[in-house]
Amino acid sequence: MEIDPNKTWKLLEERAKGETNPKLRSNLEVVIEHVKAEARADIPGLLRTLCDEPKYIWHTKRDDPMRNPEGSKEAIAAFYDRMVVQTGAHRLEWAIDRVIVDEYSVFTEGLLRSAVPGCTLLEMGIEVDSPDAYYVAEDRCGVVWPIDAATGLLKGEEIYTCSDELAGIEDRKISIEDIVAAVT
């Protein structure tokens, strides 16, 4: 099993390259910039893609305030720091197989897989056989990326997932060598 973050923006870039409508191309490009910043664990770069009062909605986990930050870039930065950078889960592959774009939003869908360090899982109470290995969390994921009309920046993310991405994670062990470097 391999994690290749470059799959995350491949279809988005193909779609942007062929897009003749400047507004739609711009919407795709801001999403590309955002997902590439995620892959680099570049929180300042990611925040540059957001409007001043962004809002994230994780529809399948609405009761978790950390996963549903809103109102400020600082809240979003805290979310990414805690949920992505500190956990080491920025090593991800989102094999996007559907992109829909209009003047107000972009929709992306595909299989999201992230490499979570064994030590992080142990801290979460999930038994794994090695704190030094990585384990793959995976789930089908769709994201609506609403666009702020005034700035052309993202108003946030609306995330839809199908199941518990951690179910069975202890059986999906990989090593750091199984994670392809992101070319951003």
N, C-alpha and C positions, 0 to 999 in steps of 0.2 A: 504494500500500500504506500502510495506517495502523496504528498501534499504539494501542489503546484499553484502558488498564489497568482501566477501570470494568467491562469484561466479566468480569474475574476473579471478582468477588464477586456479580455480578447473580443467577445461578442460586442461589447459596448463600443470599442474602438472601430470594429468593422462597420457597425451601424452608423457611427459618427462620420466615418470616412465617406460613406455613400449618401449621407443626408444633404439634400440640396436646400432645405429650409434653414436659414441661419439661426432662427430661434430654437428650433428643435435640435440642431447641431450643438448650440450653446448649452442647452439643457443636458444633453448627453455628456458634453465635455466637463461640466461641473461634477457630475456623478463619477466620471472617470478619475478626475483629480481627487475626489473624496476617497474612493476605494483604494487608490494607490497610496494615499497618505495613511490609511488604515494598515495596509500591508507593511509600511515602513515603521509603524507605531509612532508616526509623526503627528502628535496631537496639535501643535500650532498650525501645521499645514492643513490638517483636517478642519480646524476651526475657521480657516480662511474661506472654506467652501460654504459656510453657514451664515444665514442672516443673523441679525442681532438678538432675536428672541426665538431660538429654535425650540422644537418640541419633538421628542421621541416617544413613540407609542409602540410598545411590545404587546400586541393584542392578545397573545396567548399567556402573557405573564403580567397582566395589568395591575395585580396586587403587589408587585415588587417595585417600590419607589426608585431603587437604584437603576432598574432597567427602563424606567419611564421618566427620564429627566426632562425638564422643560423650563423655559423662561430666560435662560442665559447661557452664554457660551461657557461660563465657569461650571455650570451644572453638567453640560455635555463633556467638558474636559475631565471632570471628576468621574463620570460614567466610564469613559474610555480608559482612564488611568486605572480604575479599580477592576473593571470587567475584562479589559483587553491587555493592557501593558503589564500590570502587576501579576496577572495570572499567567502571562506568557502566551496567551491565546491569540496574539496577533499573527501567528504563523497559521494562516488560513488559506483555504482554497474555496472559492465560490464558483462552481462550474455553472455559470449562468447559461441557460438555454432558451430564455425568452426575454426579449426587451420590447417594451411598448413605450412610445413617447408621444406626448402632445404638448401644447403650449404651456400647460400648467403643471406637468409632472412627468416623471419617468417611472416605469414599473420594471423591475427585474425579478427573475425567478430562476432558481436552480438548486442544486445540491450544495449545501454549505458544510464544509468540513474544517475543523480547526484542531491543531495539535496542542493538547493541554499537557503541561508537565505533570509527571506522576506526583511530585511533591505538592502541587496545587490540589490534585484530586484527594490525596491523603488528608490535607487540611480541611477539605470539604466533607470528610468522612466516607469517601469512596475507596474501598480496598483495591489496591493494585499491587503487583509484585515488585515494582521497582520505582523508587522516587526519582531516579535519574532518567528514566525512559519518558517517551511521550505517548499519549493515547489520543485516538481520534474521536472527537465529538462530531456527530453528523445529524443533519436534518434537512429536509426540503424546506426552502425558505423563499418567501416573496417579500419584496420591499417596494412600497410606494415612496418615491422621493418627490415630495411637493416642492414646487419652485416659487420663490417670492417674485412676483411680477415686477416690483420696483427695482430690485437689485440683481435679479437673475441668479441669486444664491439659493441654496437649499433651505427650506423651512424646517427641515428635520428628516425623520424617517418614520414610516409606519411599517412595522415588521410583523409578518405572519409566518408562523412555523406549524409543522404538522404534528410533532411528537416531542418527547423528551430527548434532547440531543445527547444526553449523558447515559441513556439506557444502553447497557451492554458495552460501555466504553472500555471496561477492563479487558475485553477480548480484542480490542483494536490497538494493539501496541505497535509502535514504530520507534525508530531511532532518529536522531537529529540529521543523519545522512539521508533520510527519506523525505526531507523537506527541501524543496527546490528553492533557490534564491530568487527573490522578486526582482524583476528588471523593470524599474519604474523610471 
